[in-house]
Amino acid sequence: MDSRQDSLEQLRRQQAALITPERLERILDRALPNRAFSSFELLPGGSTNLNYLVRFNETHAPAVLRIYVRDREACSKELALISSAARLLPVPEILFADANGHEDIGPHILYRFAEGITFHELKSRGNPQDVADAAYAIGQSLAQVGTVAYSPATLCPAYRRYASTECLDPALLEERLGGWMRDRLFAVASDNAGRLAGLNEENALVHGDFNNRNAIVKFERGRWAVSGILNWEMAFSGSPLWDAARFTCYERPGRPRREPHFSRGFTDGGGSLPADWSHFARVVSVISAAESLSRVDLRPHFVPELCELVGLLLDDIEMAA
């Protein structure tokens, strides 16, 4: 394991060890006085932070305690973006925030648990019509993300800033993908360098991690609606196409599930897609996946999945050429 990966994992374990029932009770005494919790559990899926589902008695809705492990500044950033987006989007309702940390616990927020299920859960067990309808609703919501007004100072430049091959590490990609696949990847990046660079000339808000697990959907009033868009700490400035491609990166041409419904929702919601979006989305997605593989602090269990995704996307791109 790389030293940075090892350091981050140690921090996660240290912070997790501190969240005992007694410590959680003290946090809640500051956040929600006189509200006793009945249970709490660590939620799966967090790659850098810790997220705990906290349940209270029947009169209070559950909440999520989110502890920022990797980057202390990410808490302030996410709070500012949630505040800016709240007028347009279903973002978490913040119940309490401590951007400095307390009693050896890093910066943390407590937000109301969004009712519904992740799109990942729906896709795993829902029928095709439910998936299509929810994908359409998510596309509509994503179109609104790019219209959120934000302060440029909110977006730390250290977060993802894609620009052709500048965000890619040739040596690390060769180690993880192999030389042949790495060379194929760089050929695609070179062929599309101008268009990729142009995506960063736009100044819209990009969520940065718009995926199946960060989109919460709920069936209400006879239709699927988005009830929560979570985890804004990876946000950056650029083109909304980065998010649109991220959400559809696992779509296979012969087995579409969320498409064309997601893209139709995106355009109906005010977004704009190029005429060759089906092809260009794969180009954008493969660069996005390769950027993740270029990070030395990427947790090891993500590497095989991303390598497989890069291979599938490259095959799709080359078959369409």
Backbone hydrogen bonds, N-H to C=O, Kabsch-Sander energy under -0.5 kcal/mol:
donor,donor_aa,acceptor,acceptor_aa,energy
6,D,2,D,-2.9
7,S,3,S,-2.4
8,L,4,R,-2.2
9,E,5,Q,-2.5
10,Q,6,D,-2.2
11,L,7,S,-2.2
12,R,8,L,-2.4
13,R,9,E,-2.3
14,Q,10,Q,-2.6
15,Q,11,L,-2.7
16,A,12,R,-2.6
17,A,13,R,-2.2
18,L,14,Q,-0.9
18,L,15,Q,-0.6
19,I,15,Q,-0.7
19,I,16,A,-1.0
20,T,18,L,-2.0
24,L,20,T,-2.8
25,E,21,P,-2.1
26,R,22,E,-1.6
27,I,23,R,-2.1
28,L,24,L,-2.6
29,D,25,E,-1.8
30,R,26,R,-1.2
31,A,27,I,-2.1
32,L,28,L,-3.2
35,R,32,L,-1.5
36,A,34,N,-0.6
38,S,55,R,-3.5
39,S,55,R,-1.5
41,E,53,L,-1.6
43,L,51,N,-3.5
46,G,43,L,-0.6
50,L,67,I,-2.2
52,Y,65,L,-2.7
53,L,41,E,-2.8
54,V,52,Y,-0.6
54,V,63,A,-3.4
55,R,39,S,-2.9
55,R,53,L,-0.5
57,N,36,A,-0.5
60,H,57,N,-1.8
63,A,54,V,-2.4
64,V,111,Y,-3.1
65,L,52,Y,-2.7
66,R,64,V,-0.6
66,R,109,I,-2.8
67,I,50,L,-3.0
67,I,65,L,-0.6
68,Y,66,R,-0.5
68,Y,107,P,-2.8
69,V,67,I,-0.6
74,A,71,D,-1.2
75,C,72,R,-0.9
76,S,72,R,-0.6
77,K,73,E,-2.0
78,E,74,A,-2.7
79,L,75,C,-2.4
80,A,76,S,-2.2
81,L,77,K,-2.2
82,I,78,E,-2.6
83,S,79,L,-2.1
84,S,80,A,-1.9
85,A,81,L,-2.4
86,A,82,I,-1.5
88,L,85,A,-1.8
89,L,85,A,-2.6
91,V,89,L,-1.8
94,I,92,P,-0.8
95,L,110,L,-3.3
96,F,110,L,-1.7
98,D,108,H,-3.0
102,H,105,I,-1.7
105,I,102,H,-1.9
108,H,98,D,-2.2
109,I,66,R,-2.0
110,L,96,F,-2.9
111,Y,64,V,-2.4
112,R,93,E,-2.5
113,F,62,P,-2.1
117,I,217,V,-2.6
119,F,212,N,-1.2
119,F,215,A,-2.1
120,H,212,N,-1.4
122,L,118,T,-2.2
123,K,119,F,-2.9
124,S,120,H,-1.5
125,R,121,E,-1.5
126,G,122,L,-3.7
131,V,127,N,-2.1
132,A,128,P,-2.5
133,D,129,Q,-2.6
134,A,130,D,-2.6
135,A,131,V,-2.5
136,Y,132,A,-2.0
137,A,133,D,-1.9
138,I,134,A,-2.4
139,G,135,A,-2.3
140,Q,136,Y,-2.1
141,S,137,A,-2.1
142,L,138,I,-2.7
143,A,139,G,-1.8
144,Q,140,Q,-0.8
144,Q,141,S,-0.9
145,V,141,S,-1.0
145,V,142,L,-0.7
146,G,142,L,-1.0
147,T,144,Q,-1.5
148,V,145,V,-1.5
154,T,151,S,-2.3
155,L,151,S,-0.6
155,L,152,P,-1.0
156,C,154,T,-0.9
159,Y,156,C,-1.9
166,E,163,A,-2.3
167,C,164,S,-0.6
168,L,165,T,-1.6
173,L,169,D,-2.7
174,E,170,P,-2.1
175,E,171,A,-1.9
176,R,172,L,-2.1
177,L,173,L,-3.2
178,G,173,L,-0.7
178,G,174,E,-1.4
182,R,178,G,-2.2
183,D,179,G,-2.3
184,R,180,W,-1.8
185,L,181,M,-2.4
186,F,182,R,-2.3
187,A,183,D,-1.7
188,V,184,R,-1.9
189,A,185,L,-2.3
190,S,186,F,-2.3
191,D,187,A,-2.3
192,N,188,V,-1.4
193,A,190,S,-1.2
196,L,192,N,-2.6
197,A,193,A,-2.5
198,G,194,G,-1.8
199,L,195,R,-1.0
199,L,196,L,-0.7
200,N,196,L,-0.6
200,N,197,A,-1.2
201,E,198,G,-1.2
204,A,238,G,-1.5
206,V,236,F,-2.8
211,N,209,D,-1.5
214,N,211,N,-0.8
215,A,211,N,-0.6
216,I,214,N,-0.6
216,I,228,G,-3.2
217,V,117,I,-3.2
218,K,225,A,-2.7
220,E,218,K,-0.7
220,E,223,R,-2.8
223,R,220,E,-1.4
225,A,218,K,-2.4
227,S,216,I,-2.4
227,S,225,A,-0.6
228,G,216,I,-1.5
229,I,90,P,-1.6
230,L,214,N,-2.3
235,A,232,W,-1.8
236,F,206,V,-1.9
238,G,204,A,-2.6
239,S,199,L,-0.6
242,W,239,S,-1.8
244,A,240,P,-2.2
245,A,241,L,-2.5
246,R,242,W,-1.9
247,F,243,D,-2.2
248,T,244,A,-1.0
249,C,245,A,-0.5
249,C,246,R,-0.8
251,E,248,T,-1.9
252,R,255,R,-0.6
255,R,252,R,-1.7
262,F,258,R,-2.9
264,R,260,P,-2.3
265,G,261,H,-2.4
266,F,262,F,-2.3
267,T,263,S,-2.3
268,D,264,R,-2.7
269,G,265,G,-1.7
270,G,267,T,-1.4
271,G,266,F,-2.8
277,W,274,P,-1.6
279,H,276,D,-0.9
280,F,276,D,-2.8
281,A,277,W,-3.1
282,R,278,S,-0.6
282,R,279,H,-0.8
283,V,279,H,-1.3
284,V,280,F,-2.7
285,S,281,A,-2.5
286,V,282,R,-2.3
287,I,283,V,-1.7
288,S,284,V,-2.3
289,A,285,S,-2.8
290,A,286,V,-2.0
291,E,287,I,-2.2
292,S,288,S,-1.7
293,L,289,A,-2.0
294,S,290,A,-1.0
294,S,291,E,-0.5
295,R,292,S,-1.5
296,V,294,S,-0.5
298,L,295,R,-1.5
302,F,299,R,-2.3
303,V,300,P,-1.3
306,L,302,F,-2.1
307,C,303,V,-2.5
308,E,304,P,-2.4
309,L,305,E,-2.2
310,V,306,L,-2.6
311,G,307,C,-2.0
312,L,308,E,-2.3
313,L,309,L,-2.6
314,L,310,V,-2.5
315,D,311,G,-2.1
316,D,312,L,-2.3
317,I,313,L,-2.6
318,E,314,L,-2.5
319,M,315,D,-2.3
320,A,316,D,-1.6
321,A,317,I,-0.7
